[in-house]
Amino acid sequence: MNQTIRIGLAGFGLSAKVFHLPFWRADGRFEVVRVLQRSGNSAQEVLPEAEIVRDFSGLLADDTDLIVITTPNQTHFEFAKQALLAGKHVVVEKPLCATAAEARELAELADKQGVVLAVYQNRRWDAAPLTAKQLLSDGLLGDIVDCEIRFERYAEGLNQKGWKETGEAGVGLVYDLGSHLADMAVDLFGLPQEIYADVRYQHEGAVSDDNFQMLLYYPDGKKVSLTAGKYMREPLPFMALHGKRGSYVKQNADNQEPLLVAGAVPEGDWNREPEEEWGILHTKTAEGNVIRQRFEGLRGDYGAFYRNLYDVLVNGAGLAVKPQQVAQVLDLLEKAYQSAESKARVKV
């Protein structure tokens, strides 16, 4: 029989409504029993069976199994620590916290309490990185020499979410999108040997970084470039993967986010990409023929995060996004700032 995982949800903004709730509903083995919403009652309208609480401690009742934290970055560490001390399993939106030291402290606390700490690095399950991992496994590109991954958007002014523009540690584009990009790079290639970064403040009046490039250097000579910015009306391809045998280039990371924002239900073929959105595979076959063609690759699947988490909580499976990996990524982000300040490569 399936066991129901009872959720205490902290925050009811875009992240909760678009990236988490649809997958709990589609799965059916998760139930939201309590929601922290500081003001207003919009959560009650969407989740009429859930209790609305105004303080984080109200989520920690005996009938909750899992606390999911989707509140502003500045609250993540303290909320996660409070939930772990209460003996609850915890999922935290990225970034887990502002420093690798804090991440390791939370991981150690989770181990001590005998509970699970997971970070919602859902972008590992975008179509582009999933397909890249498949191509690497199949050897279709040969030894990789260069990889570029980028999130390029256009925004005329400062972020309307004021907490993202405070200049505090743990906010800004390096933490917002860099945490995704660095996680993809480490998941695909492991930790680099060195990092060089350029971090900029392009919007007028910005005190939180809004543009960056990180260059990761590997012992085998491979270089991975991670880029994000907010003044890109015409973005370059999300991913360009180049090996000694061939290349794979994909314009968009995935189609799940826009579909979810539009209200799509993640069931069946809900996010199958049309052929014009597939990536381009340009390589040499085992028979020696050079091909260049649209390549469908693997379909994105954010639901895989919660399927894995359920198996961890109920069946004792291994966690897909481990806190130790998250700490490594946060260490990379900290070293990116060190590199940007010193204008030099930093050893990892």
ChimeraX attribute file (.defattr): number of C-alpha atoms within 10 A of each C-alpha:
attribute: neighborCount
match mode: 1-to-1
recipient: residues
	/A:1	3
	/A:2	8
	/A:3	10
	/A:4	13
	/A:5	20
	/A:6	17
	/A:7	24
	/A:8	30
	/A:9	28
	/A:10	26
	/A:11	20
	/A:12	20
	/A:13	14
	/A:14	11
	/A:15	14
	/A:16	18
	/A:17	18
	/A:18	20
	/A:19	20
	/A:20	21
	/A:21	18
	/A:22	18
	/A:23	22
	/A:24	18
	/A:25	14
	/A:26	13
	/A:27	16
	/A:28	11
	/A:29	16
	/A:30	19
	/A:31	20
	/A:32	21
	/A:33	20
	/A:34	26
	/A:35	26
	/A:36	23
	/A:37	21
	/A:38	14
	/A:39	9
	/A:40	9
	/A:41	12
	/A:42	13
	/A:43	19
	/A:44	15
	/A:45	9
	/A:46	10
	/A:47	17
	/A:48	11
	/A:49	12
	/A:50	18
	/A:51	16
	/A:52	24
	/A:53	18
	/A:54	14
	/A:55	12
	/A:56	19
	/A:57	13
	/A:58	15
	/A:59	25
	/A:60	20
	/A:61	12
	/A:62	9
	/A:63	13
	/A:64	19
	/A:65	19
	/A:66	27
	/A:67	26
	/A:68	26
	/A:69	30
	/A:70	25
	/A:71	20
	/A:72	18
	/A:73	23
	/A:74	18
	/A:75	13
	/A:76	21
	/A:77	20
	/A:78	13
	/A:79	20
	/A:80	24
	/A:81	19
	/A:82	15
	/A:83	21
	/A:84	26
	/A:85	16
	/A:86	14
	/A:87	20
	/A:88	25
	/A:89	23
	/A:90	23
	/A:91	21
	/A:92	23
	/A:93	22
	/A:94	21
	/A:95	28
	/A:96	31
	/A:97	26
	/A:98	22
	/A:99	20
	/A:100	21
	/A:101	14
	/A:102	17
	/A:103	23
	/A:104	17
	/A:105	13
	/A:106	23
	/A:107	23
	/A:108	15
	/A:109	18
	/A:110	24
	/A:111	12
	/A:112	12
	/A:113	15
	/A:114	13
	/A:115	18
	/A:116	22
	/A:117	26
	/A:118	23
	/A:119	21
	/A:120	22
	/A:121	21
	/A:122	20
	/A:123	21
	/A:124	24
	/A:125	22
	/A:126	21
	/A:127	27
	/A:128	29
	/A:129	25
	/A:130	20
	/A:131	21
	/A:132	21
	/A:133	16
	/A:134	14
	/A:135	18
	/A:136	17
	/A:137	11
	/A:138	10
	/A:139	14
	/A:140	21
	/A:141	24
	/A:142	18
	/A:143	15
	/A:144	21
	/A:145	16
	/A:146	17
	/A:147	21
	/A:148	19
	/A:149	25
	/A:150	24
	/A:151	21
	/A:152	19
	/A:153	13
	/A:154	12
	/A:155	12
	/A:156	9
	/A:157	13
	/A:158	18
	/A:159	15
	/A:160	8
	/A:161	9
	/A:162	9
	/A:163	15
	/A:164	21
	/A:165	19
	/A:166	14
	/A:167	13
	/A:168	14
	/A:169	14
	/A:170	24
	/A:171	21
	/A:172	23
	/A:173	22
	/A:174	28
	/A:175	23
	/A:176	18
	/A:177	23
	/A:178	27
	/A:179	21
	/A:180	21
	/A:181	25
	/A:182	26
	/A:183	24
	/A:184	23
	/A:185	22
	/A:186	17
	/A:187	16
	/A:188	15
	/A:189	15
	/A:190	13
	/A:191	21
	/A:192	20
	/A:193	15
	/A:194	19
	/A:195	26
	/A:196	22
	/A:197	26
	/A:198	18
	/A:199	20
	/A:200	18
	/A:201	16
	/A:202	17
	/A:203	18
	/A:204	9
	/A:205	10
	/A:206	17
	/A:207	17
	/A:208	24
	/A:209	21
	/A:210	23
	/A:211	22
	/A:212	23
	/A:213	20
	/A:214	25
	/A:215	20
	/A:216	26
	/A:217	21
	/A:218	17
	/A:219	10
	/A:220	11
	/A:221	10
	/A:222	17
	/A:223	19
	/A:224	23
	/A:225	22
	/A:226	25
	/A:227	23
	/A:228	23
	/A:229	23
	/A:230	20
	/A:231	17
	/A:232	13
	/A:233	10
	/A:234	9
	/A:235	16
	/A:236	15
	/A:237	17
	/A:238	20
	/A:239	23
	/A:240	22
	/A:241	21
	/A:242	21
	/A:243	19
	/A:244	14
	/A:245	16
	/A:246	21
	/A:247	22
	/A:248	25
	/A:249	23
	/A:250	25
	/A:251	18
	/A:252	19
	/A:253	23
	/A:254	24
	/A:255	18
	/A:256	24
	/A:257	16
	/A:258	12
	/A:259	15
	/A:260	17
	/A:261	12
	/A:262	10
	/A:263	12
	/A:264	15
	/A:265	14
	/A:266	19
	/A:267	12
	/A:268	7
	/A:269	8
	/A:270	13
	/A:271	21
	/A:272	16
	/A:273	18
	/A:274	9
	/A:275	10
	/A:276	11
	/A:277	17
	/A:278	21
	/A:279	24
	/A:280	19
	/A:281	22
	/A:282	20
	/A:283	22
	/A:284	18
	/A:285	13
	/A:286	8
	/A:287	6
	/A:288	8
	/A:289	8
	/A:290	12
	/A:291	12
	/A:292	13
	/A:293	12
	/A:294	17
	/A:295	18
	/A:296	19
	/A:297	19
	/A:298	19
	/A:299	18
	/A:300	24
	/A:301	18
	/A:302	21
	/A:303	20
	/A:304	15
	/A:305	22
	/A:306	20
	/A:307	14
	/A:308	16
	/A:309	22
	/A:310	21
	/A:311	13
	/A:312	15
	/A:313	18
	/A:314	12
	/A:315	10
	/A:316	10
	/A:317	12
	/A:318	12
	/A:319	17
	/A:320	17
	/A:321	20
	/A:322	14
	/A:323	22
	/A:324	14
	/A:325	19
	/A:326	26
	/A:327	24
	/A:328	22
	/A:329	26
	/A:330	27
	/A:331	17
	/A:332	28
	/A:333	24
	/A:334	18
	/A:335	20
	/A:336	30
	/A:337	19
	/A:338	18
	/A:339	21
	/A:340	20
	/A:341	12
	/A:342	12
	/A:343	13
	/A:344	14
	/A:345	19
	/A:346	19
	/A:347	13
	/A:348	15
